[in-house]
Structures are given as C-alpha cells and as structure tokens.
Amino acid sequence: MSRIKQAADRLVDNVSKVIVGKKETVELVLVALLCEGHVLIEDVPGIGKTMLAKAIARSLGCSFKRIQSTPDLLPSDVTGIHYFNQKTSEFEFRPGPIMSNIVLVDEINRATPRTQSSLLECMQEQQVTVDLETMPLPRPFLVIATQNPVELEGTFPLPEAQLDRFLLRIGLGYPTKDEEGAILSRFQHSNPLDSLTSVIEAAELLELQKLCRHVYVDDSVRDYVTEITRATRCHDGIKLGASPRASLGLHLASQALAAIRGRNYVIP
C-alpha cells in the first residue's frame, strides 16, 4: 500500500500549491478517484470549489472538460450529437464534454432536470447512449460537480436519484486567518494553477484503483458498514435511508482511505 500512499502524498502536495489548508478535502477527492466514484462540492461562492476541481484535474495526466450549467443547457450539449457531414455525406458523432476522464459540472443545480438526468447513465454505468448507440466512457472517469446552496432562485434541486450517484458530498469552508493571508501572498503575482503539472498519469491511476481492492476488510468491519446503512432506513429523523449503493460506496471508500493513510487493512 506504500505505492498508493506515495501517489496520494504527491497529489496532495501538488494541489496544495494552489489550494491552501484543505488537505483532508483533497484526500477525500482522491478517495473518490480510487473508488471510481463522483464528488459533489457544495459551498458558498468564492470558496474555491472550481479552483479545487481544476487543480485536481491538472494534477492528473487525464483529459479534462468543463460543463457550465445553465437553464438552456441541453442533454446533447453534454453527451454529444450525431450531425450530417456534407463533405462525406454521412452522419458523424461529435462527442460532448462528458467523453473525458475528469468532468467538472459547474453549478449543476442551474441545469434543468432533463439535462441533469443525462448524467445518470454516465455516472453509474460509465457509458453514454446517443441515438440508440451506446459508447463506453474513457477510464478513469470522475465527475466533480459544484453547487451553491445559498442562492436558490433560478436553480433546480438535484433529485435523490442524482444525489445517490455521488459517492461524496463535501464542503470546503472558510479559511483561517493565516490561510487567507497565505492565499493573498500566493496569488499576488500570478495564478499558481497556470504552472501546475501532472503528478499521476491515467495508467498509474487505473493500477492504483485495482490495488485498493486488495485492502483487507474484516468481517466485523463489514458488519459495521451494513449496520450503519441499515440504521438510516428505520430512523425517524431520516426520510429516505441509504441504499445498497451507499453500503458499497462506504465499503470501497474505507479501503481507499486506509490505503491513502498507508494501511493495508480497514479500521472502523
């Protein structure tokens, strides 16, 4: 597991050149990467949600696309479209931004439910269907979505089916006084994001994903995971309990986090 820990340290150190004081948040995004899950970053404007997503993408030797969600965004703007090429007199497929390794869906709750639903198949099955043709998405594949929970005018709340696709729902929070001072100093002359280079290549990330599955999980820890999710289904204060997908996600995330911390076993 030392290989995963070394890769995690490289990624955290690289992202820390841009994002100040959010080591645990960066580790959680890496957990999602290792689990082939997706991340929803929810926080107030100006915290650095989009900057974090871009820094993660720059740190990985993967293709990256950004989708700026607006009310007039169509599903075909996300998945792609077949168009008639007059030169060849044939229909050709023009892939949408979803055909990338890392996809940033900025302000996802500003897209209409119809467009939001176009991400369901992509996020769960890692494939996209356009005009009855199903195409696999490149691997590794990660969706990082952001949303602002403060302004609700002109937004469309994500349905439970969409939220269930996200492995992690995280926030950044305001920086401390020292961290904010470090941000001012770091961005005084230039944006450090412009000079950020990749530290993990796509092929290496795929190998690390396979290694994570070999982290030992004791039966008692597995029972603990199921007890947590089952407890949410009968709690009076919870309207909709966690699904079996949540149990699987928690199980995989515990393996990834253990590997990032340098352990070959999971602890509660």
C-alpha positions in Angstrom: 0.0 0.0 0.0 3.0 2.3 0.1 2.7 2.9 -3.6 -0.8 4.4 -3.1 0.3 6.5 -0.1 3.2 7.9 -2.1 0.9 8.8 -5.0 -1.5 10.4 -2.6 1.2 12.5 -1.0 2.3 13.7 -4.4 -1.2 14.7 -5.3 -1.9 16.4 -2.1 1.4 18.3 -2.2 0.8 19.4 -5.8 -2.8 20.6 -5.2 -1.6 22.4 -2.1 0.4 24.7 -4.3 -2.9 26.2 -5.3 -5.4 25.3 -2.5 -4.3 26.4 0.9 -5.1 24.3 4.0 -7.6 21.7 2.6 -5.6 18.5 2.9 -8.5 16.4 4.1 -10.7 17.6 1.4 -8.2 16.8 -1.3 -7.7 13.3 0.2 -11.5 12.7 0.0 -11.5 13.6 -3.7 -8.7 11.1 -4.2 -10.8 8.5 -2.3 -13.5 9.1 -4.9 -10.9 8.7 -7.7 -9.7 5.4 -6.3 -13.3 4.1 -5.9 -14.4 5.3 -9.3 -17.0 7.4 -7.5 -18.1 11.0 -8.0 -17.9 14.2 -5.9 -20.4 16.9 -5.2 -18.8 20.1 -3.7 -21.3 22.2 -2.1 -20.4 25.6 -0.5 -20.8 29.3 -0.7 -19.4 31.4 -3.6 -15.7 32.3 -3.7 -14.5 29.5 -1.5 -12.5 27.7 -4.3 -14.8 24.9 -5.4 -14.0 25.3 -9.1 -10.3 26.0 -8.4 -10.1 22.8 -6.4 -11.6 20.8 -9.3 -9.2 22.3 -11.8 -6.2 21.7 -9.6 -7.1 18.1 -9.2 -7.6 17.7 -13.0 -4.2 19.5 -13.7 -2.5 17.1 -11.2 -3.7 14.1 -13.2 -2.4 13.2 -16.6 -6.0 12.8 -17.8 -8.3 14.6 -20.3 -10.4 17.3 -18.6 -13.6 19.1 -19.7 -15.8 21.7 -18.0 -19.6 22.0 -18.3 -21.0 25.3 -17.2 -24.6 24.5 -16.3 -27.3 27.0 -17.4 -31.1 26.6 -17.8 -30.7 26.4 -21.6 -28.1 23.6 -21.5 -29.4 20.6 -23.4 -28.6 16.9 -22.9 -27.0 16.8 -26.3 -24.6 19.6 -25.1 -23.4 17.1 -22.5 -23.4 13.7 -24.2 -22.8 14.7 -27.8 -24.7 14.6 -31.1 -24.8 13.0 -34.5 -24.6 15.5 -37.3 -24.7 15.3 -41.1 -21.3 15.9 -42.7 -21.9 17.4 -46.1 -18.4 16.7 -47.3 -18.6 12.9 -46.7 -22.5 12.7 -47.0 -22.5 10.7 -43.8 -23.7 11.2 -40.2 -20.8 11.5 -37.8 -20.8 11.6 -34.0 -19.5 14.8 -32.3 -18.6 13.8 -28.7 -19.7 16.0 -25.9 -17.6 17.1 -22.9 -18.8 14.0 -20.9 -16.3 12.0 -23.0 -13.4 12.9 -20.8 -11.6 11.4 -17.8 -12.3 14.3 -15.5 -15.5 16.3 -16.0 -16.3 19.4 -14.0 -20.0 20.2 -13.9 -20.1 23.7 -12.5 -23.2 24.9 -10.7 -25.0 21.7 -11.6 -28.3 22.8 -9.9 -28.7 25.5 -12.6 -29.2 22.9 -15.3 -32.8 21.7 -15.9 -33.9 18.3 -14.6 -33.9 17.0 -18.2 -30.2 17.8 -18.6 -29.3 16.6 -15.1 -30.8 13.2 -15.9 -28.5 12.9 -18.9 -25.7 12.3 -16.3 -27.3 9.4 -14.6 -26.2 6.7 -17.1 -22.8 8.3 -17.4 -22.1 8.4 -13.6 -23.4 4.9 -12.8 -22.6 2.8 -15.8 -19.7 4.7 -17.3 -21.3 4.8 -20.7 -23.4 7.1 -22.8 -26.2 6.4 -25.2 -26.9 8.7 -28.1 -29.4 7.9 -30.8 -29.6 4.3 -29.7 -25.8 3.9 -29.9 -24.1 3.1 -26.6 -20.5 4.1 -26.2 -18.2 3.5 -23.2 -16.6 6.4 -21.4 -12.9 6.7 -21.0 -11.3 5.4 -17.8 -10.6 6.6 -15.2 -13.8 8.6 -15.1 -14.7 11.2 -12.5 -17.5 13.8 -12.3 -16.8 16.7 -10.0 -20.0 18.8 -9.6 -20.3 22.1 -7.7 -23.3 23.9 -6.5 -24.1 27.0 -4.4 -26.6 26.2 -1.6 -27.3 29.9 -0.8 -28.9 31.2 -4.0 -32.0 29.1 -4.9 -33.6 31.5 -7.5 -33.3 30.0 -11.0 -32.0 26.7 -9.7 -33.3 23.1 -9.9 -32.6 21.0 -6.8 -30.9 17.7 -7.5 -33.3 14.7 -7.2 -32.5 11.8 -4.9 -31.6 9.6 -7.9 -29.0 12.1 -8.9 -27.6 12.7 -5.4 -27.3 8.9 -4.9 -24.8 8.8 -7.8 -22.3 10.9 -5.8 -20.0 8.9 -3.6 -19.1 12.0 -1.5 -20.8 15.3 -0.8 -18.2 17.7 0.7 -17.7 21.3 1.6 -14.6 23.5 1.8 -15.5 26.0 4.5 -13.9 29.4 5.1 -10.1 29.6 5.5 -8.5 30.6 8.8 -6.8 34.0 9.2 -3.4 32.5 8.5 -4.7 30.5 5.5 -6.3 33.6 4.0 -3.1 35.5 4.3 -1.2 32.7 2.6 -3.8 32.8 -0.2 -3.2 36.6 -0.7 0.6 36.0 -0.9 0.4 33.1 -3.2 -1.8 34.8 -5.8 -0.1 38.2 -5.6 2.0 37.9 -8.7 0.4 35.1 -10.7 -2.1 32.2 -10.5 -0.2 29.1 -9.4 -2.8 27.0 -11.3 -1.2 28.1 -14.6 2.1 26.4 -13.7 0.7 23.2 -12.2 1.8 19.9 -13.8 0.5 16.4 -13.5 2.0 14.0 -10.9 -0.2 10.9 -11.6 -0.8 9.5 -15.1 -4.0 7.8 -16.1 -2.5 4.4 -16.4 -1.0 4.6 -13.0 -4.3 5.7 -11.5 -6.0 2.6 -13.0 -3.4 0.4 -11.4 -3.9 2.2 -8.0 -7.7 1.6 -8.3 -7.0 -2.2 -8.6 -4.6 -2.2 -5.7 -7.2 -0.6 -3.4 -9.5 -3.6 -3.8 -6.8 -5.7 -2.1 -7.0 -3.8 1.2 -8.2 -6.2 3.9 -11.7 -5.7 5.4 -12.5 -7.8 8.4 -16.0 -9.3 8.7 -16.6 -7.2 11.8 -15.9 -4.0 9.9 -18.1 -5.2 7.0 -20.9 -5.8 9.5 -20.3 -2.3 10.9 -20.8 -0.8 7.5 -24.1 -2.7 6.9 -25.4 -1.7 10.4 -24.7 2.0 9.6 -26.6 2.0 6.4 -29.5 -0.2 7.7 -29.9 2.2 10.7 -30.6 5.1 8.3 -33.6 3.2 6.9 -35.5 2.9 10.2 -34.5 6.2 11.8 -37.5 8.6 12.4 -35.4 11.6 11.5 -34.4 10.3 8.1 -37.0 10.4 5.3 -35.1 8.2 2.9 -32.5 5.7 4.1 -29.2 4.8 2.5 -29.3 2.4 -0.5 -27.2 -0.7 -1.1 -25.1 1.5 -3.4 -24.3 3.6 -0.3 -23.1 0.4 1.6 -20.9 -0.5 -1.4 -19.6 3.1 -1.6 -18.8 3.2 2.1 -17.0 -0.1 1.9 -14.9 0.9 -1.1 -14.2 4.4 0.4 -12.9 2.8 3.6 -10.5 0.7 1.6 -9.2 3.7 -0.4 -8.8 5.9 2.7 -6.9 3.1 4.5 -4.5 2.8 1.5 -4.0 6.6 1.4 -3.1 6.5 5.1 -0.6 3.7 4.4 -2.5 0.8 5.9 -3.3 -2.5 4.2 -6.4 -3.0 6.5 -9.5 -1.1 7.3 -10.4 0.1 10.8 -13.8 1.4 12.0 
